[in-house]
Structures are given as C-alpha cells and as structure tokens.
Amino acid sequence: MNLQMKLTTSAIAFALSLGLLSANETRLYVSIETGTKQNSSTDSRVYLSVNKEEKSYLLDIPGKNDREAGATDTYEAILLDIKPEDIEWISIRIEGDDAWYPERFHFHVKQGDNESEKLSIRNRKWMSSVKEKVRSKEVLKLRIKGKLKIED
C-alpha cells in the first residue's frame, strides 16, 4: 500500500493551530527548477519519498500549473517520524505519460526554529514513467546522507 500525502502550507498551518502537528516536527522543503530545454515541463504527477518509506508526498501547488519550463516551484513535506540527521535518501518519482526535465533540486529542513543549510543537487536526467522514452528515469534516487543537519 502506498500512502500518498498532500499537505499545503495552509493545511499545515491549520493542523498546527489544532494541535494535530507539533512545531518540532521535521519539515522538508524542496524547490525544483524545471529546465528550459524543449518539452521540459510536465503535467504528470510527481512524488517525493524519504529513505525507504512507503509513504510518498504528492508535490503539487493547488491552483498553479507547476513544473513549467524555466520555473522554480517549492514544496513542503512533514516528516512525522524522521529526524533531519536520519535522512539518507530522497526519491523523486513521476507518474504520467509525459517526460520532465528537473534541472536542479534544492533541499533544506526545519525543526522548530532551527533550520539546515540548503543543499543543491544538479540533475542531468530526463524523468518519465513511459518505458518507451529513451534515456529517462521513472525514479531519481538522491543520496543526501549527513547533508541536511541542523546545527545547535
């Protein structure tokens, strides 16, 4: 079973106000720069998962046509059971029938009032879940072990 979570910033603020989330939960922020090559943008669904968890987070900005060529989109995921120092892998998965060229990923985490340095990773691979697309990947696995630390 794959649990897909979609939490917008307003939904997170609402959950915090109701006490459903703690201000000390780990928040992972990812900004994705879509490339400017021809056909770089996508309307496919894109998901993020951390380490080997089955839980995945739908990366979507409601009301916005995100992942367009030349655009940078920022998403937030709440990692309920993961400490920043325990994040070893981040996987980005695409589901749909068109390709996408995410050129750069920027990650950082927040826990309470503390925040990590930003980690930037350049990508040179097209993503597509359609097997006929040559030289593309359905899942990008990014090893980030020890790179998203919050210093005291």
N, CA, C and O atoms as a GROMACS GRO file, in nm:
protein
  608
    1MET      N    1   0.084  -0.118   0.000
    1MET     CA    2   0.000   0.000   0.000
    1MET      C    3   0.088   0.124   0.000
    1MET      O    4   0.186   0.131   0.074
    2ASN      N    5   0.055   0.219  -0.082
    2ASN     CA    6   0.132   0.342  -0.092
    2ASN      C    7   0.046   0.457  -0.040
    2ASN      O    8  -0.052   0.495  -0.103
    3LEU      N    9   0.084   0.513   0.076
    3LEU     CA   10   0.010   0.624   0.133
    3LEU      C   11   0.061   0.752   0.070
    3LEU      O   12   0.179   0.785   0.082
    4GLN      N   13  -0.025   0.824   0.003
    4GLN     CA   14   0.014   0.949  -0.061
    4GLN      C   15  -0.041   1.064   0.020
    4GLN      O   16  -0.159   1.069   0.053
    5MET      N   17   0.048   1.159   0.053
    5MET     CA   18   0.008   1.272   0.134
    5MET      C   19   0.027   1.400   0.057
    5MET      O   20   0.127   1.419  -0.013
    6LYS      N   21  -0.069   1.488   0.070
    6LYS     CA   22  -0.062   1.618   0.006
    6LYS      C   23  -0.092   1.722   0.112
    6LYS      O   24  -0.207   1.738   0.154
    7LEU      N   25   0.010   1.792   0.157
    7LEU     CA   26  -0.009   1.893   0.260
    7LEU      C   27   0.034   2.028   0.206
    7LEU      O   28   0.152   2.049   0.175
    8THR      N   29  -0.059   2.118   0.196
    8THR     CA   30  -0.026   2.253   0.152
    8THR      C   31   0.015   2.335   0.274
    8THR      O   32  -0.011   2.294   0.388
    9THR      N   33   0.079   2.447   0.252
    9THR     CA   34   0.122   2.533   0.362
    9THR      C   35   0.004   2.574   0.448
    9THR      O   36   0.016   2.575   0.570
   10SER      N   37  -0.111   2.608   0.388
   10SER     CA   38  -0.228   2.647   0.466
   10SER      C   39  -0.283   2.530   0.546
   10SER      O   40  -0.328   2.548   0.659
   11ALA      N   41  -0.279   2.409   0.490
   11ALA     CA   42  -0.325   2.291   0.563
   11ALA      C   43  -0.233   2.263   0.681
   11ALA      O   44  -0.279   2.222   0.787
   12ILE      N   45  -0.104   2.284   0.663
   12ILE     CA   46  -0.008   2.263   0.771
   12ILE      C   47  -0.033   2.364   0.883
   12ILE      O   48  -0.033   2.328   1.001
   13ALA      N   49  -0.054   2.490   0.848
   13ALA     CA   50  -0.082   2.594   0.948
   13ALA      C   51  -0.210   2.560   1.024
   13ALA      O   52  -0.216   2.577   1.146
   14PHE      N   53  -0.311   2.512   0.954
   14PHE     CA   54  -0.437   2.474   1.017
   14PHE      C   55  -0.416   2.357   1.114
   14PHE      O   56  -0.466   2.359   1.226
   15ALA      N   57  -0.342   2.256   1.070
   15ALA     CA   58  -0.315   2.140   1.155
   15ALA      C   59  -0.235   2.180   1.279
   15ALA      O   60  -0.260   2.129   1.388
   16LEU      N   61  -0.140   2.271   1.263
   16LEU     CA   62  -0.063   2.321   1.378
   16LEU      C   63  -0.155   2.394   1.476
   16LEU      O   64  -0.143   2.377   1.598
   17SER      N   65  -0.247   2.476   1.423
   17SER     CA   66  -0.337   2.553   1.511
   17SER      C   67  -0.430   2.462   1.590
   17SER      O   68  -0.472   2.497   1.700
   18LEU      N   69  -0.463   2.345   1.535
   18LEU     CA   70  -0.549   2.250   1.605
   18LEU      C   71  -0.471   2.156   1.696
   18LEU      O   72  -0.529   2.075   1.768
   19GLY      N   73  -0.338   2.167   1.693
   19GLY     CA   74  -0.255   2.079   1.775
   19GLY      C   75  -0.237   1.941   1.716
   19GLY      O   76  -0.192   1.849   1.785
   20LEU      N   77  -0.271   1.925   1.587
   20LEU     CA   78  -0.255   1.795   1.522
   20LEU      C   79  -0.110   1.768   1.484
   20LEU      O   80  -0.070   1.653   1.467
   21LEU      N   81  -0.032   1.874   1.471
   21LEU     CA   82   0.110   1.863   1.443
   21LEU      C   83   0.187   1.942   1.547
   21LEU      O   84   0.136   2.039   1.604
   22SER      N   85   0.307   1.900   1.572
   22SER     CA   86   0.394   1.971   1.665
   22SER      C   87   0.483   2.065   1.586
   22SER      O   88   0.523   2.035   1.474
   23ALA      N   89   0.515   2.179   1.646
   23ALA     CA   90   0.606   2.273   1.581
   23ALA      C   91   0.746   2.213   1.568
   23ALA      O   92   0.829   2.264   1.493
   24ASN      N   93   0.772   2.104   1.641
   24ASN     CA   94   0.904   2.040   1.635
   24ASN      C   95   0.912   1.928   1.532
   24ASN      O   96   1.016   1.862   1.521
   25GLU      N   97   0.805   1.906   1.457
   25GLU     CA   98   0.812   1.805   1.352
   25GLU      C   99   0.913   1.851   1.246
   25GLU      O  100   0.935   1.970   1.227
   26THR      N  101   0.973   1.756   1.182
   26THR     CA  102   1.068   1.788   1.076
   26THR      C  103   0.992   1.827   0.950
   26THR      O  104   0.906   1.753   0.902
   27ARG      N  105   1.024   1.943   0.897
   27ARG     CA  106   0.966   1.989   0.771
   27ARG      C  107   1.076   1.987   0.665
   27ARG      O  108   1.182   2.048   0.682
   28LEU      N  109   1.049   1.918   0.557
   28LEU     CA  110   1.143   1.911   0.445
   28LEU      C  111   1.090   2.002   0.336
   28LEU      O  112   0.975   1.988   0.293
   29TYR      N  113   1.173   2.094   0.290
   29TYR     CA  114   1.137   2.184   0.180
   29TYR      C  115   1.219   2.145   0.059
   29TYR      O  116   1.340   2.124   0.067
   30VAL      N  117   1.152   2.135  -0.054
   30VAL     CA  118   1.222   2.107  -0.179
   30VAL      C  119   1.178   2.210  -0.283
   30VAL      O  120   1.059   2.229  -0.307
   31SER      N  121   1.276   2.274  -0.342
   31SER     CA  122   1.250   2.363  -0.456
   31SER      C  123   1.307   2.294  -0.578
   31SER      O  124   1.420   2.246  -0.577
   32ILE      N  125   1.228   2.290  -0.683
   32ILE     CA  126   1.268   2.221  -0.805
   32ILE      C  127   1.266   2.319  -0.920
   32ILE      O  128   1.164   2.382  -0.948
   33GLU      N  129   1.380   2.331  -0.987
   33GLU     CA  130   1.390   2.415  -1.107
   33GLU      C  131   1.369   2.326  -1.228
   33GLU      O  132   1.447   2.234  -1.253
   34THR      N  133   1.264   2.354  -1.304
   34THR     CA  134   1.242   2.281  -1.428
   34THR      C  135   1.328   2.344  -1.536
   34THR      O  136   1.337   2.467  -1.546
   35GLY      N  137   1.392   2.261  -1.617
   35GLY     CA  138   1.482   2.309  -1.721
   35GLY      C  139   1.411   2.388  -1.829
   35GLY      O  140   1.289   2.399  -1.832
   36THR      N  141   1.491   2.443  -1.918
   36THR     CA  142   1.437   2.524  -2.027
   36THR      C  143   1.451   2.456  -2.163
   36THR      O  144   1.423   2.517  -2.266
   37LYS      N  145   1.494   2.330  -2.164
   37LYS     CA  146   1.502   2.256  -2.290
   37LYS      C  147   1.362   2.239  -2.347
   37LYS      O  148   1.263   2.248  -2.274
   38GLN      N  149   1.353   2.214  -2.475
   38GLN     CA  150   1.224   2.192  -2.538
   38GLN      C  151   1.152   2.076  -2.469
   38GLN      O  152   1.211   1.971  -2.445
   39ASN      N  153   1.024   2.095  -2.437
   39ASN     CA  154   0.939   1.994  -2.372
   39ASN      C  155   0.984   1.959  -2.230
   39ASN      O  156   0.960   1.847  -2.184
   40SER      N  157   1.050   2.051  -2.160
   40SER     CA  158   1.098   2.026  -2.023
   40SER      C  159   0.987   2.014  -1.921
   40SER      O  160   1.002   1.943  -1.822
   41SER      N  161   0.875   2.082  -1.942
   41SER     CA  162   0.768   2.086  -1.842
   41SER      C  163   0.685   1.958  -1.846
   41SER      O  164   0.692   1.881  -1.942
   42THR      N  165   0.607   1.938  -1.740
   42THR     CA  166   0.523   1.819  -1.733
   42THR      C  167   0.392   1.848  -1.661
   42THR      O  168   0.385   1.936  -1.575
   43ASP      N  169   0.289   1.774  -1.697
   43ASP     CA  170   0.163   1.774  -1.625
   43ASP      C  171   0.146   1.645  -1.546
   43ASP      O  172   0.042   1.623  -1.484
   44SER      N  173   0.248   1.559  -1.548
   44SER     CA  174   0.243   1.433  -1.474
   44SER      C  175   0.249   1.460  -1.324
   44SER      O  176   0.293   1.566  -1.281
   45ARG      N  177   0.205   1.363  -1.248
   45ARG     CA  178   0.214   1.372  -1.102
   45ARG      C  179   0.356   1.337  -1.059
   45ARG      O  180   0.418   1.246  -1.115
   46VAL      N  181   0.407   1.411  -0.960
   46VAL     CA  182   0.542   1.388  -0.911
   46VAL      C  183   0.533   1.369  -0.759
   46VAL      O  184   0.464   1.443  -0.690
   47TYR      N  185   0.605   1.268  -0.710
   47TYR     CA  186   0.601   1.233  -0.569
   47TYR      C  187   0.741   1.234  -0.509
   47TYR      O  188   0.840   1.211  -0.579
   48LEU      N  189   0.747   1.261  -0.380
   48LEU     CA  190   0.872   1.258  -0.306
   48LEU      C  191   0.859   1.154  -0.196
   48LEU      O  192   0.754   1.145  -0.132
   49SER      N  193   0.963   1.077  -0.173
   49SER     CA  194   0.968   0.987  -0.058
   49SER      C  195   1.106   0.997   0.005
   49SER      O  196   1.203   1.036  -0.060
   50VAL      N  197   1.112   0.961   0.132
   50VAL     CA  198   1.236   0.973   0.208
   50VAL      C  199   1.279   0.835   0.255
   50VAL      O  200   1.198   0.755   0.304
   51ASN      N  201   1.408   0.809   0.240
   51ASN     CA  202   1.467   0.680   0.278
   51ASN      C  203   1.392   0.569   0.207
   51ASN      O  204   1.366   0.579   0.087
   52LYS      N  205   1.356   0.464   0.278
   52LYS     CA  206   1.287   0.351   0.214
   52LYS      C  207   1.140   0.344   0.254
   52LYS      O  208   1.079   0.238   0.249
   53GLU      N  209   1.084   0.458   0.294
   53GLU     CA  210   0.946   0.459   0.339
   53GLU      C  211   0.849   0.438   0.224
   53GLU      O  212   0.874   0.481   0.111
   54GLU      N  213   0.738   0.371   0.254
   54GLU     CA  214   0.632   0.355   0.155
   54GLU      C  215   0.555   0.485   0.136
   54GLU      O  216   0.496   0.509   0.031
   55LYS      N  217   0.556   0.568   0.240
   55LYS     CA  218   0.483   0.694   0.236
   55LYS      C  219   0.545   0.784   0.130
   55LYS      O  220   0.667   0.799   0.123
   56SER      N  221   0.460   0.844   0.048
   56SER     CA  222   0.510   0.940  -0.051
   56SER      C  223   0.426   1.066  -0.044
   56SER      O  224   0.309   1.063  -0.004
   57TYR      N  225   0.486   1.175  -0.083
   57TYR     CA  226   0.421   1.306  -0.077
   57TYR      C  227   0.401   1.358  -0.219
   57TYR      O  228   0.497   1.370  -0.295
   58LEU      N  229   0.277   1.387  -0.253
   58LEU     CA  230   0.247   1.445  -0.383
   58LEU      C  231   0.301   1.587  -0.385
   58LEU      O  232   0.266   1.668  -0.299
   59LEU      N  233   0.384   1.618  -0.482
   59LEU     CA  234   0.437   1.752  -0.497
   59LEU      C  235   0.345   1.829  -0.590
   59LEU      O  236   0.349   1.811  -0.712
   60ASP      N  237   0.263   1.913  -0.532
   60ASP     CA  238   0.163   1.985  -0.610
   60ASP      C  239   0.134   2.118  -0.542
   60ASP      O  240   0.124   2.125  -0.419
   61ILE      N  241   0.121   2.221  -0.619
   61ILE     CA  242   0.078   2.351  -0.569
   61ILE      C  243  -0.063   2.372  -0.620
   61ILE      O  244  -0.082   2.399  -0.738
   62PRO      N  245  -0.163   2.360  -0.530
   62PRO     CA  246  -0.302   2.373  -0.575
   62PRO      C  247  -0.328   2.506  -0.646
   62PRO      O  248  -0.285   2.612  -0.600
   63GLY      N  249  -0.399   2.498  -0.757
   63GLY     CA  250  -0.434   2.619  -0.832
   63GLY      C  251  -0.323   2.674  -0.919
   63GLY      O  252  -0.342   2.776  -0.984
   64LYS      N  253  -0.208   2.607  -0.921
   64LYS     CA  254  -0.096   2.655  -1.002
   64LYS      C  255  -0.055   2.546  -1.101
   64LYS      O  256  -0.055   2.428  -1.067
   65ASN      N  257  -0.020   2.586  -1.220
   65ASN     CA  258   0.033   2.492  -1.318
   65ASN      C  259   0.184   2.483  -1.292
   65ASN      O  260   0.263   2.552  -1.356
   66ASP      N  261   0.222   2.398  -1.198
   66ASP     CA  262   0.362   2.388  -1.161
   66ASP      C  263   0.439   2.297  -1.256
   66ASP      O  264   0.382   2.230  -1.342
   67ARG      N  265   0.570   2.297  -1.238
   67ARG     CA  266   0.666   2.220  -1.320
   67ARG      C  267   0.665   2.265  -1.467
   67ARG      O  268   0.671   2.182  -1.558
   68GLU      N  269   0.657   2.396  -1.488
   68GLU     CA  270   0.664   2.453  -1.622
   68GLU      C  271   0.808   2.489  -1.654
   68GLU      O  272   0.888   2.514  -1.564
   69ALA      N  273   0.843   2.492  -1.782
   69ALA     CA  274   0.979   2.520  -1.827
   69ALA      C  275   1.029   2.654  -1.770
   69ALA      O  276   0.961   2.756  -1.780
   70GLY      N  277   1.148   2.650  -1.710
   70GLY     CA  278   1.210   2.770  -1.656
   70GLY      C  279   1.160   2.812  -1.519
   70GLY      O  280   1.211   2.908  -1.461
   71ALA      N  281   1.060   2.742  -1.465
   71ALA     CA  282   1.001   2.781  -1.336
   71ALA      C  283   1.069   2.709  -1.220
   71ALA      O  284   1.125   2.600  -1.237
   72THR      N  285   1.062   2.771  -1.102
   72THR     CA  286   1.106   2.708  -0.977
   72THR      C  287   0.984   2.696  -0.887
   72THR      O  288   0.917   2.796  -0.859
   73ASP      N  289   0.956   2.576  -0.840
   73ASP     CA  290   0.842   2.550  -0.754
   73ASP      C  291   0.891   2.495  -0.621
   73ASP      O  292   0.982   2.411  -0.618
   74THR      N  293   0.832   2.541  -0.511
   74THR     CA  294   0.873   2.498  -0.378
   74THR      C  295   0.760   2.422  -0.310
   74THR      O  296   0.644   2.465  -0.312
   75TYR      N  297   0.795   2.310  -0.250
   75TYR     CA  298   0.700   2.222  -0.184
   75TYR      C  299   0.747   2.196  -0.041
   75TYR      O  300   0.865   2.210  -0.009
   76GLU      N  301   0.653   2.159   0.045
   76GLU     CA  302   0.683   2.129   0.184
   76GLU      C  303   0.624   1.993   0.219
   76GLU      O  304   0.511   1.962   0.182
   77ALA      N  305   0.702   1.912   0.291
   77ALA     CA  306   0.655   1.782   0.339
   77ALA      C  307   0.682   1.774   0.488
   77ALA      O  308   0.789   1.816   0.534
   78ILE      N  309   0.588   1.721   0.564
   78ILE     CA  310   0.605   1.700   0.708
   78ILE      C  311   0.651   1.556   0.728
   78ILE      O  312   0.582   1.462   0.688
   79LEU      N  313   0.766   1.539   0.788
   79LEU     CA  314   0.820   1.406   0.814
   79LEU      C  315   0.796   1.373   0.960
   79LEU      O  316   0.875   1.412   1.047
   80LEU      N  317   0.689   1.302   0.988
   80LEU     CA  318   0.646   1.282   1.126
   80LEU      C  319   0.740   1.197   1.209
   80LEU      O  320   0.756   1.221   1.329
   81ASP      N  321   0.802   1.100   1.149
   81ASP     CA  322   0.884   1.006   1.227
   81ASP      C  323   1.031   1.008   1.190
   81ASP      O  324   1.104   0.913   1.220
   82ILE      N  325   1.076   1.113   1.126
   82ILE     CA  326   1.215   1.117   1.079
   82ILE      C  327   1.283   1.243   1.129
   82ILE      O  328   1.231   1.354   1.115
   83LYS      N  329   1.399   1.225   1.188
   83LYS     CA  330   1.481   1.338   1.230
   83LYS      C  331   1.566   1.381   1.111
   83LYS      O  332   1.601   1.298   1.027
   84PRO      N  333   1.601   1.510   1.103
   84PRO     CA  334   1.682   1.557   0.989
   84PRO      C  335   1.809   1.476   0.966
   84PRO      O  336   1.845   1.446   0.852
   85GLU      N  337   1.878   1.440   1.074
   85GLU     CA  338   2.004   1.367   1.060
   85GLU      C  339   1.985   1.223   1.012
   85GLU      O  340   2.082   1.158   0.974
   86ASP      N  341   1.859   1.174   1.015
   86ASP     CA  342   1.832   1.038   0.970
   86ASP      C  343   1.793   1.030   0.822
   86ASP      O  344   1.770   0.920   0.770
   87ILE      N  345   1.785   1.143   0.755
   87ILE     CA  346   1.750   1.142   0.612
   87ILE      C  347   1.874   1.101   0.532
   87ILE      O  348   1.975   1.172   0.531
   88GLU      N  349   1.864   0.987   0.465
   88GLU     CA  350   1.975   0.936   0.386
   88GLU      C  351   1.949   0.948   0.235
   88GLU      O  352   2.039   0.978   0.158
   89TRP      N  353   1.826   0.923   0.196
   89TRP     CA  354   1.789   0.923   0.055
   89TRP      C  355   1.661   1.003   0.036
   89TRP      O  356   1.572   0.999   0.120
   90ILE      N  357   1.653   1.074  -0.074
   90ILE     CA  358   1.528   1.135  -0.118
   90ILE      C  359   1.504   1.084  -0.259
   90ILE      O  360   1.590   1.094  -0.346
   91SER      N  361   1.385   1.030  -0.280
   91SER     CA  362   1.349   0.979  -0.412
   91SER      C  363   1.240   1.068  -0.471
   91SER      O  364   1.147   1.108  -0.402
   92ILE      N  365   1.255   1.098  -0.599
   92ILE     CA  366   1.156   1.174  -0.674
   92ILE      C  367   1.101   1.079  -0.780
   92ILE      O  368   1.178   1.023  -0.859
   93ARG      N  369   0.969   1.061  -0.783
   93ARG     CA  370   0.906   0.965  -0.876
   93ARG      C  371   0.802   1.037  -0.960
   93ARG      O  372   0.730   1.123  -0.909
   94ILE      N  373   0.795   1.003  -1.086
   94ILE     CA  374   0.699   1.063  -1.178
   94ILE      C  375   0.597   0.956  -1.220
   94ILE      O  376   0.633   0.841  -1.243
   95GLU      N  377   0.470   0.998  -1.230
   95GLU     CA  378   0.362   0.911  -1.280
   95GLU      C  379   0.283   0.989  -1.382
   95GLU      O  380   0.226   1.093  -1.350
   96GLY      N  381   0.278   0.942  -1.502
   96GLY     CA  382   0.203   1.010  -1.608
   96GLY      C  383   0.260   0.971  -1.743
   96GLY      O  384   0.345   0.883  -1.753
   97ASP      N  385   0.212   1.039  -1.846
   97ASP     CA  386   0.252   0.998  -1.981
   97ASP      C  387   0.341   1.098  -2.053
   97ASP      O  388   0.362   1.085  -2.174
   98ASP      N  389   0.393   1.196  -1.982
   98ASP     CA  390   0.488   1.285  -2.050
   98ASP      C  391   0.619   1.292  -1.971
   98ASP      O  392   0.624   1.254  -1.854
   99ALA      N  393   0.721   1.340  -2.036
   99ALA     CA  394   0.853   1.348  -1.974
   99ALA      C  395   0.869   1.482  -1.902
   99ALA      O  396   0.789   1.574  -1.920
  100TRP      N  397   0.975   1.491  -1.820
  100TRP     CA  398   1.003   1.612  -1.742
  100TRP      C  399   1.153   1.625  -1.725
  100TRP      O  400   1.224   1.526  -1.708
  101TYR      N  401   1.200   1.748  -1.730
  101TYR     CA  402   1.344   1.771  -1.709
  101TYR      C  403   1.365   1.863  -1.589
  101TYR      O  404   1.376   1.984  -1.604
  102PRO      N  405   1.371   1.803  -1.468
  102PRO     CA  406   1.402   1.883  -1.349
  102PRO      C  407   1.553   1.907  -1.345
  102PRO      O  408   1.631   1.814  -1.327
  103GLU      N  409   1.592   2.031  -1.360
  103GLU     CA  410   1.735   2.062  -1.376
  103GLU      C  411   1.811   2.072  -1.244
  103GLU      O  412   1.929   2.038  -1.236
  104ARG      N  413   1.742   2.118  -1.139
  104ARG     CA  414   1.811   2.135  -1.010
  104ARG      C  415   1.711   2.118  -0.896
  104ARG      O  416   1.596   2.162  -0.904
  105PHE      N  417   1.760   2.053  -0.790
  105PHE     CA  418   1.682   2.034  -0.668
  105PHE      C  419   1.752   2.110  -0.555
  105PHE      O  420   1.874   2.106  -0.545
  106HIS      N  421   1.674   2.177  -0.472
  106HIS     CA  422   1.726   2.246  -0.353
  106HIS      C  423   1.648   2.191  -0.234
  106HIS      O  424   1.525   2.191  -0.234
  107PHE      N  425   1.719   2.145  -0.132
  107PHE     CA  426   1.657   2.088  -0.014
  107PHE      C  427   1.704   2.162   0.110
  107PHE      O  428   1.818   2.205   0.118
  108HIS      N  429   1.615   2.176   0.207
  108HIS     CA  430   1.654   2.213   0.343
  108HIS      C  431   1.544   2.168   0.438
  108HIS      O  432   1.430   2.146   0.398
  109VAL      N  433   1.581   2.154   0.564
  109VAL     CA  434   1.486   2.109   0.665
  109VAL      C  435   1.476   2.212   0.776
  109VAL      O  436   1.569   2.288   0.803
  110LYS      N  437   1.359   2.213   0.838
  110LYS     CA  438   1.335   2.297   0.956
  110LYS      C  439   1.279   2.208   1.065
  110LYS      O  440   1.203   2.115   1.040
  111GLN      N  441   1.319   2.239   1.186
  111GLN     CA  442   1.264   2.170   1.302
  111GLN      C  443   1.250   2.276   1.411
  111GLN      O  444   1.350   2.324   1.465
  112GLY      N  445   1.125   2.313   1.442
  112GLY     CA  446   1.104   2.424   1.534
  112GLY      C  447   1.158   2.551   1.472
  112GLY      O  448   1.125   2.584   1.358
  113ASP      N  449   1.241   2.623   1.546
  113ASP     CA  450   1.303   2.747   1.495
  113ASP      C  451   1.438   2.722   1.428
  113ASP      O  452   1.501   2.816   1.380
  114ASN      N  453   1.482   2.598   1.424
  114ASN     CA  454   1.613   2.565   1.368
  114ASN      C  455   1.600   2.519   1.223
  114ASN      O  456   1.501   2.459   1.183
  115GLU      N  457   1.704   2.550   1.146
  115GLU     CA  458   1.700   2.524   1.003
  115GLU      C  459   1.836   2.476   0.954
  115GLU      O  460   1.940   2.521   1.004
  116SER      N  461   1.836   2.385   0.856
  116SER     CA  462   1.963   2.338   0.798
  116SER      C  463   2.010   2.433   0.689
  116SER      O  464   1.936   2.521   0.644
  117GLU      N  465   2.132   2.415   0.647
  117GLU     CA  466   2.183   2.482   0.527
  117GLU      C  467   2.107   2.425   0.407
  117GLU      O  468   2.053   2.314   0.415
  118LYS      N  469   2.104   2.499   0.298
  118LYS     CA  470   2.040   2.448   0.176
  118LYS      C  471   2.138   2.357   0.102
  118LYS      O  472   2.257   2.384   0.094
  119LEU      N  473   2.084   2.249   0.050
  119LEU     CA  474   2.160   2.154  -0.029
  119LEU      C  475   2.107   2.160  -0.171
  119LEU      O  476   1.987   2.142  -0.194
  120SER      N  477   2.195   2.186  -0.268
  120SER     CA  478   2.154   2.192  -0.409
  120SER      C  479   2.215   2.075  -0.484
  120SER      O  480   2.334   2.045  -0.469
  121ILE      N  481   2.133   2.011  -0.565
  121ILE     CA  482   2.178   1.898  -0.646
  121ILE      C  483   2.137   1.923  -0.790
  121ILE      O  484   2.019   1.943  -0.820
  122ARG      N  485   2.235   1.923  -0.880
  122ARG     CA  486   2.208   1.939  -1.023
  122ARG      C  487   2.169   1.804  -1.081
  122ARG      O  488   2.226   1.701  -1.045
  123ASN      N  489   2.074   1.805  -1.170
  123ASN     CA  490   2.027   1.684  -1.236
  123ASN      C  491   2.048   1.698  -1.386
  123ASN      O  492   2.028   1.805  -1.443
  124ARG      N  493   2.089   1.590  -1.450
  124ARG     CA  494   2.106   1.591  -1.595
  124ARG      C  495   2.029   1.476  -1.662
  124ARG      O  496   2.065   1.431  -1.771
  125LYS      N  497   1.924   1.430  -1.594
  125LYS     CA  498   1.846   1.319  -1.647
  125LYS      C  499   1.700   1.360  -1.667
  125LYS      O  500   1.641   1.428  -1.583
  126TRP      N  501   1.644   1.317  -1.778
  126TRP     CA  502   1.501   1.333  -1.801
  126TRP      C  503   1.429   1.232  -1.714
  126TRP      O  504   1.483   1.126  -1.682
  127MET      N  505   1.306   1.264  -1.674
  127MET     CA  506   1.223   1.170  -1.599
  127MET      C  507   1.098   1.139  -1.679
  127MET      O  508   1.037   1.228  -1.740
  128SER      N  509   1.059   1.012  -1.678
  128SER     CA  510   0.937   0.969  -1.744
  128SER      C  511   0.901   0.831  -1.693
  128SER      O  512   0.989   0.748  -1.669
  129SER      N  513   0.772   0.805  -1.675
  129SER     CA  514   0.728   0.671  -1.636
  129SER      C  515   0.691   0.588  -1.759
  129SER      O  516   0.657   0.470  -1.746
  130VAL      N  517   0.699   0.648  -1.876
  130VAL     CA  518   0.670   0.577  -2.001
  130VAL      C  519   0.797   0.506  -2.045
  130VAL      O  520   0.899   0.570  -2.070
  131LYS      N  521   0.791   0.374  -2.052
  131LYS     CA  522   0.911   0.293  -2.078
  131LYS      C  523   0.973   0.320  -2.215
  131LYS      O  524   1.092   0.296  -2.234
  132GLU      N  525   0.894   0.368  -2.311
  132GLU     CA  526   0.947   0.392  -2.444
  132GLU      C  527   1.035   0.516  -2.452
  132GLU      O  528   1.110   0.534  -2.548
  133LYS      N  529   1.027   0.602  -2.350
  133LYS     CA  530   1.110   0.723  -2.350
  133LYS      C  531   1.255   0.680  -2.330
  133LYS      O  532   1.289   0.620  -2.228
  134VAL      N  533   1.339   0.712  -2.424
  134VAL     CA  534   1.478   0.669  -2.420
  134VAL      C  535   1.556   0.756  -2.321
  134VAL      O  536   1.536   0.877  -2.313
  135ARG      N  537   1.644   0.692  -2.245
  135ARG     CA  538   1.736   0.761  -2.153
  135ARG      C  539   1.663   0.846  -2.050
  135ARG      O  540   1.704   0.959  -2.021
  136SER      N  541   1.557   0.792  -1.995
  136SER     CA  542   1.487   0.864  -1.889
  136SER      C  543   1.473   0.772  -1.768
  136SER      O  544   1.490   0.650  -1.780
  137LYS      N  545   1.442   0.828  -1.654
  137LYS     CA  546   1.424   0.751  -1.531
  137LYS      C  547   1.287   0.781  -1.473
  137LYS      O  548   1.240   0.894  -1.477
  138GLU      N  549   1.224   0.678  -1.419
  138GLU     CA  550   1.096   0.696  -1.351
  138GLU      C  551   1.119   0.747  -1.209
  138GLU      O  552   1.038   0.824  -1.156
  139VAL      N  553   1.230   0.704  -1.147
  139VAL     CA  554   1.262   0.744  -1.010
  139VAL      C  555   1.407   0.793  -1.005
  139VAL      O  556   1.498   0.725  -1.051
  140LEU      N  557   1.425   0.912  -0.949
  140LEU     CA  558   1.560   0.961  -0.921
  140LEU      C  559   1.586   0.940  -0.773
  140LEU      O  560   1.509   0.988  -0.690
  141LYS      N  561   1.693   0.868  -0.740
  141LYS     CA  562   1.731   0.849  -0.600
  141LYS      C  563   1.851   0.937  -0.572
  141LYS      O  564   1.956   0.923  -0.634
  142LEU      N  565   1.833   1.028  -0.478
  142LEU     CA  566   1.937   1.124  -0.444
  142LEU      C  567   1.991   1.091  -0.306
  142LEU      O  568   1.918   1.097  -0.207
  143ARG      N  569   2.119   1.057  -0.299
  143ARG     CA  570   2.182   1.023  -0.170
  143ARG      C  571   2.224   1.154  -0.102
  143ARG      O  572   2.304   1.231  -0.156
  144ILE      N  573   2.169   1.176   0.016
  144ILE     CA  574   2.200   1.300   0.087
  144ILE      C  575   2.243   1.276   0.231
  144ILE      O  576   2.241   1.368   0.313
  145LYS      N  577   2.282   1.153   0.262
  145LYS     CA  578   2.318   1.116   0.400
  145LYS      C  579   2.412   1.218   0.462
  145LYS      O  580   2.519   1.246   0.409
  146GLY      N  581   2.369   1.274   0.577
  146GLY     CA  582   2.452   1.365   0.653
  146GLY      C  583   2.460   1.507   0.600
  146GLY      O  584   2.533   1.590   0.656
  147LYS      N  585   2.387   1.538   0.493
  147LYS     CA  586   2.398   1.670   0.432
  147LYS      C  587   2.288   1.767   0.474
  147LYS      O  588   2.294   1.885   0.439
  148LEU      N  589   2.189   1.721   0.548
  148LEU     CA  590   2.080   1.807   0.594
  148LEU      C  591   2.077   1.812   0.747
  148LEU      O  592   1.977   1.778   0.809
  149LYS      N  593   2.186   1.855   0.805
  149LYS     CA  594   2.196   1.861   0.951
  149LYS      C  595   2.154   1.996   1.002
  149LYS      O  596   2.177   2.099   0.940
  150ILE      N  597   2.091   1.993   1.117
  150ILE     CA  598   2.058   2.116   1.189
  150ILE      C  599   2.160   2.130   1.300
  150ILE      O  600   2.168   2.047   1.390
  151GLU      N  601   2.239   2.236   1.291
  151GLU     CA  602   2.342   2.260   1.393
  151GLU      C  603   2.282   2.331   1.514
  151GLU      O  604   2.198   2.420   1.499
  152ASP      N  605   2.325   2.292   1.631
  152ASP     CA  606   2.276   2.358   1.754
  152ASP      C  607   2.344   2.490   1.777
  152ASP      O  608   2.315   2.558   1.875
   0.00000   0.00000   0.00000
